[in-house]
Amino acid sequence: MKKLIGAMTAIAILASAGAALADTANGKIKSVDQTTRMIILDNGHSYEAAKTVDISKLKAGESVTLTFSVVNGKNGVSSLKM
């Protein structure tokens, strides 16, 4: 019985940790730097897009939803929707 409870606890911890890693941000784009791949939203928060994320069509003033994770203190974007 103790093994079953321990296994269930471990599964619950791993499941909640995975869900906590990704977050979303909504807003209008204030600026985009194609060289550094930085996206700054109108709330002042900055996000660095992964090389796999196409940012070539992003323009200031457009509404966007970013999916990101905080890695080494930086908001790393893994996907976006316009």
Helices and strands as residue ranges (DSSP letters): H 2-21, E 23-33, E 38-41, E 46-49, E 63-71, E 74-81
